[in-house]
């Protein structure tokens, strides 16, 4: 649909129709956000920690499924059942015990990782995957778990970090959301106002270097404000600014990485769950990279 809209916009006679299409798409995005954001904030602040962690797990598994569909389109069919089961174990086992601790025995983690590799390698033997695609199938199965389910646990960690002494908890997760959302908004408007040089034209033609720098500046300022006097005063001005800068930079890389997968698969969005917003993976690609970075700041 995007190509058709772009083509229509190049014709003067179609300018009014094109404007109506963009207005409709924007309305769908705003309505979806008006429903999704309050639901997430309610789970974050009004319900027990396990409720938010279960929400994270559900969204991450949906994003992992979308990743496997992208892998299929690029000729690397994954063992979905094995991958989703491994992702669920990684996500649901920790969140079942997060009211007090966020820790798993190292032996359990190693055993689980080895089991995943074994099952992903064996799965092509019992499926219709051709021998030529077997290696790619095993690799994409494991990578879906490592790149989506594993980093998603960082948001669960942030939700319960310091809950016992009420230092962080929900405020750390909201800090993460505001950093990523602020970076996206600053990059969008900065790119529209000043964007001239393409950042990665083969991967994401609409992103510019100026927009990326605007996102970095915006997130750094937001981090400084949130860390100095409002949301996480434990961070302080400098650490808040540093957290905003580093986490948002990681988030922008995450967005580019998912764009690379979608470009290779020949699709615009990873899915169509949220009108105007794409799929689950589209919504959390930046969080999957920014979350672990902020979790490191909180842990230290």
C-alpha positions as CSV (number, residue, x, y, z in Angstrom):
1,X,0.0,0.0,0.0
2,X,2.9,2.4,0.8
3,X,4.2,2.2,-2.8
4,X,0.8,2.9,-4.2
5,X,0.4,5.9,-1.9
6,X,3.8,7.2,-2.9
7,X,3.0,6.9,-6.6
8,X,-0.3,8.6,-6.1
9,X,1.3,11.4,-4.3
10,X,3.6,12.1,-7.3
11,X,0.5,13.2,-9.3
12,X,-0.9,16.6,-8.6
13,X,-4.5,15.5,-9.3
14,X,-4.2,12.9,-6.6
15,X,-2.8,15.2,-3.9
16,X,-6.0,15.7,-2.0
17,X,-6.7,11.9,-2.1
18,X,-3.2,11.2,-0.9
19,X,-3.7,13.7,2.0
20,X,-6.9,11.9,3.0
21,X,-5.1,8.5,3.0
22,X,-2.3,9.9,5.2
23,X,-4.9,11.4,7.5
24,X,-6.7,8.1,7.8
25,X,-3.5,6.2,8.6
26,X,-2.5,8.8,11.2
27,X,-6.0,8.5,12.8
28,X,-5.6,4.7,13.0
29,X,-2.2,5.1,14.6
30,X,-3.5,7.6,17.2
31,X,-6.5,5.4,18.1
32,X,-4.4,2.3,18.5
33,X,-1.9,4.2,20.7
34,X,-4.8,5.7,22.7
35,X,-5.8,2.1,23.6
36,X,-2.4,0.4,23.9
37,X,-0.5,3.0,26.0
38,X,-3.1,3.2,28.9
39,X,-3.3,-0.6,29.0
40,X,0.5,-0.9,29.3
41,X,0.7,1.8,32.0
42,X,-2.2,0.2,33.9
43,X,-0.4,-3.1,33.9
44,X,2.8,-1.3,35.0
45,X,1.5,0.8,37.9
46,X,-1.9,-0.7,39.0
47,X,-1.2,-4.4,38.9
48,X,1.3,-6.7,40.6
49,X,4.7,-7.1,39.0
50,X,3.9,-10.5,37.6
51,X,1.0,-9.0,35.5
52,X,3.3,-6.7,33.6
53,X,5.9,-9.4,33.2
54,X,3.3,-11.8,31.7
55,X,2.3,-9.0,29.3
56,X,6.0,-8.6,28.3
57,X,6.2,-12.3,27.8
58,X,3.1,-12.5,25.6
59,X,4.2,-9.6,23.4
60,X,7.7,-10.9,23.1
61,X,6.5,-14.3,22.0
62,X,4.2,-12.7,19.4
63,X,7.2,-10.7,18.1
64,X,9.3,-13.9,18.0
65,X,6.6,-15.6,15.9
66,X,6.7,-12.6,13.5
67,X,10.4,-12.9,13.3
68,X,10.1,-16.5,12.3
69,X,7.7,-15.6,9.5
70,X,10.3,-13.0,8.3
71,X,12.9,-15.7,8.4
72,X,10.7,-18.0,6.3
73,X,10.3,-15.3,3.6
74,X,14.1,-15.0,3.4
75,X,14.5,-18.8,2.8
76,X,15.4,-19.7,6.4
77,X,12.3,-21.5,7.8
78,X,12.6,-21.9,11.5
79,X,11.4,-24.7,13.8
80,X,8.7,-22.5,15.2
81,X,7.4,-24.9,17.8
82,X,10.9,-25.4,19.2
83,X,11.7,-21.7,19.2
84,X,8.5,-20.5,20.7
85,X,8.7,-23.2,23.4
86,X,12.2,-22.2,24.3
87,X,11.2,-18.5,24.3
88,X,8.3,-19.3,26.5
89,X,10.5,-21.2,29.0
90,X,12.9,-18.3,29.1
91,X,10.2,-15.7,29.7
92,X,7.6,-17.5,31.8
93,X,9.9,-19.4,34.2
94,X,11.7,-16.2,35.4
95,X,8.5,-14.2,35.6
96,X,6.9,-16.8,37.9
97,X,9.4,-15.9,40.6
98,X,10.0,-12.2,40.1
99,X,8.1,-10.9,43.1
100,X,11.3,-11.4,45.1
101,X,14.2,-12.2,42.9
102,X,15.3,-12.1,39.2
103,X,17.8,-14.9,39.1
104,X,18.2,-18.3,37.6
105,X,20.8,-20.9,38.4
106,X,23.7,-20.7,35.9
107,X,23.6,-24.5,35.4
108,X,19.9,-24.3,34.4
109,X,20.7,-21.6,31.9
110,X,23.5,-23.5,30.3
111,X,21.5,-26.7,30.2
112,X,18.6,-24.8,28.6
113,X,20.8,-23.2,26.0
114,X,22.4,-26.6,25.0
115,X,18.9,-28.2,24.8
116,X,17.7,-25.4,22.5
117,X,20.7,-25.8,20.2
118,X,20.2,-29.6,20.1
119,X,16.5,-29.4,19.4
120,X,16.9,-26.7,16.7
121,X,19.6,-28.8,15.0
122,X,17.6,-31.9,15.1
123,X,14.2,-30.4,14.1
124,X,15.1,-30.1,10.3
125,X,15.5,-33.9,10.3
126,X,11.8,-34.4,11.1
127,X,10.4,-31.5,9.0
128,X,10.1,-30.7,5.3
129,X,13.1,-28.4,5.4
130,X,15.5,-29.3,2.6
131,X,19.1,-30.2,3.5
132,X,20.3,-27.0,1.9
133,X,18.1,-25.0,4.2
134,X,18.7,-27.0,7.4
135,X,21.6,-24.9,8.7
136,X,19.7,-21.7,8.2
137,X,16.7,-23.2,9.8
138,X,18.6,-24.2,13.0
139,X,20.4,-20.8,13.1
140,X,17.2,-18.7,12.7
141,X,15.4,-20.8,15.4
142,X,18.1,-20.1,18.0
143,X,18.5,-16.5,16.9
144,X,14.8,-15.8,17.4
145,X,15.1,-16.8,21.0
146,X,18.4,-15.0,21.7
147,X,17.5,-11.8,19.9
148,X,13.9,-11.4,21.1
149,X,12.9,-13.5,24.2
150,X,16.3,-13.1,26.0
151,X,16.5,-9.3,25.8
152,X,12.8,-8.9,26.6
153,X,13.6,-10.3,30.1
154,X,15.4,-7.0,30.7
155,X,12.0,-5.2,30.9
156,X,10.9,-7.8,33.5
157,X,14.1,-7.1,35.4
158,X,13.5,-3.4,35.4
159,X,10.0,-3.9,36.7
160,X,11.2,-5.6,39.8
161,X,14.6,-4.0,40.3
162,X,14.8,-2.6,43.8
163,X,11.2,-3.3,44.5
164,X,12.0,-4.3,48.1
165,X,13.4,-0.9,48.9
166,X,11.2,0.9,46.4
167,X,14.1,2.5,44.6
168,X,13.2,1.7,41.0
169,X,10.5,-0.7,40.0
170,X,7.8,0.8,37.6
171,X,9.7,4.1,37.4
172,X,12.6,2.4,35.6
173,X,10.3,0.9,33.0
174,X,8.6,4.2,32.4
175,X,12.0,5.8,32.1
176,X,12.8,3.3,29.4
177,X,9.6,3.9,27.5
178,X,9.9,7.7,27.7
179,X,13.5,7.5,26.4
180,X,12.6,5.3,23.4
181,X,9.4,7.2,22.6
182,X,11.1,10.6,23.0
183,X,14.0,9.4,20.8
184,X,11.5,8.3,18.1
185,X,9.6,11.5,18.1
186,X,12.7,13.7,18.1
187,X,14.2,11.7,15.2
188,X,11.0,11.9,13.2
189,X,10.5,15.6,13.6
190,X,14.2,16.4,13.4
191,X,14.4,14.3,10.2
192,X,11.5,16.1,8.7
193,X,12.9,19.5,9.5
194,X,16.6,19.0,8.8
195,X,17.0,15.6,7.2
196,X,19.2,15.7,4.0
197,X,21.8,12.8,4.2
198,X,20.5,9.3,4.2
199,X,21.6,7.1,7.1
200,X,21.2,3.6,5.6
201,X,19.4,4.0,2.3
202,X,19.5,0.3,1.4
203,X,17.9,-0.7,4.7
204,X,15.6,2.2,5.7
205,X,15.4,4.9,3.0
206,X,13.5,7.4,5.1
207,X,16.0,7.6,8.0
208,X,18.5,10.4,7.9
209,X,21.7,11.2,9.8
210,X,20.1,14.5,10.9
211,X,17.1,12.6,12.3
212,X,19.3,10.1,14.1
213,X,21.3,12.9,15.7
214,X,18.0,14.7,16.7
215,X,16.8,11.5,18.3
216,X,20.1,11.2,20.3
217,X,19.9,14.8,21.5
218,X,16.2,14.5,22.4
219,X,16.7,11.3,24.4
220,X,19.8,12.7,26.1
221,X,17.9,15.8,27.3
222,X,14.9,13.6,28.4
223,X,17.2,11.4,30.3
224,X,18.9,14.3,32.0
225,X,15.5,15.8,33.0
226,X,14.0,12.5,34.2
227,X,17.2,11.6,36.1
228,X,17.7,14.9,37.8
229,X,14.4,15.9,39.3
230,X,11.3,13.8,38.3
231,X,11.3,10.1,37.5
232,X,14.7,8.6,38.6
233,X,16.4,11.2,40.8
234,X,18.7,8.3,42.0
235,X,20.5,8.6,38.6
236,X,21.3,12.3,38.8
237,X,21.8,14.7,35.9
238,X,24.9,13.1,34.3
239,X,23.9,9.5,34.7
240,X,20.4,10.2,33.5
241,X,21.8,11.9,30.4
242,X,24.2,9.1,29.8
243,X,21.5,6.5,30.2
244,X,19.3,8.4,27.7
245,X,22.1,8.7,25.2
246,X,23.3,5.1,25.3
247,X,20.0,3.4,25.6
248,X,18.4,5.5,22.8
249,X,21.4,4.8,20.5
250,X,21.0,1.1,21.2
251,X,17.3,1.5,20.4
252,X,18.0,3.2,17.1
253,X,20.3,0.3,16.2
254,X,17.5,-2.1,17.1
255,X,15.1,-0.4,14.8
256,X,17.7,-0.5,11.9
257,X,18.3,-4.2,12.6
258,X,14.6,-5.1,12.3
259,X,14.4,-2.9,9.1
260,X,17.2,-5.0,7.7
261,X,15.2,-8.2,8.3
262,X,12.1,-6.7,6.8
263,X,14.0,-5.4,3.8
264,X,15.4,-8.9,3.2
265,X,11.9,-10.4,3.5
266,X,10.4,-7.8,1.2
267,X,7.8,-6.6,3.7
268,X,6.9,-3.2,5.1
269,X,5.7,-4.4,8.6
270,X,6.4,-7.5,10.6
271,X,2.7,-7.9,11.2
272,X,-0.7,-6.1,11.2
273,X,-1.9,-6.5,14.8
274,X,-2.0,-2.7,15.6
275,X,-3.7,-0.6,12.9
276,X,-1.1,1.9,11.6
277,X,1.6,0.5,13.8
278,X,2.5,-2.8,12.2
279,X,3.2,-5.9,14.2
280,X,4.4,-6.6,17.7
281,X,8.1,-6.8,16.6
282,X,7.7,-3.4,15.0
283,X,6.6,-2.0,18.3
284,X,9.4,-3.5,20.5
285,X,12.4,-3.6,18.2
286,X,14.0,-0.6,19.9
287,X,13.0,-1.7,23.4
288,X,14.8,-5.0,22.8
289,X,18.1,-3.2,22.4
290,X,17.5,-0.3,24.8
291,X,16.1,-2.4,27.6
292,X,19.3,-4.4,28.4
293,X,21.4,-1.2,28.3
294,X,19.1,0.5,30.8
295,X,19.0,-2.7,32.9
296,X,22.8,-2.5,33.1
297,X,22.6,1.1,34.4
298,X,20.1,0.1,37.0
299,X,22.2,-3.0,38.1
300,X,25.3,-0.8,38.5
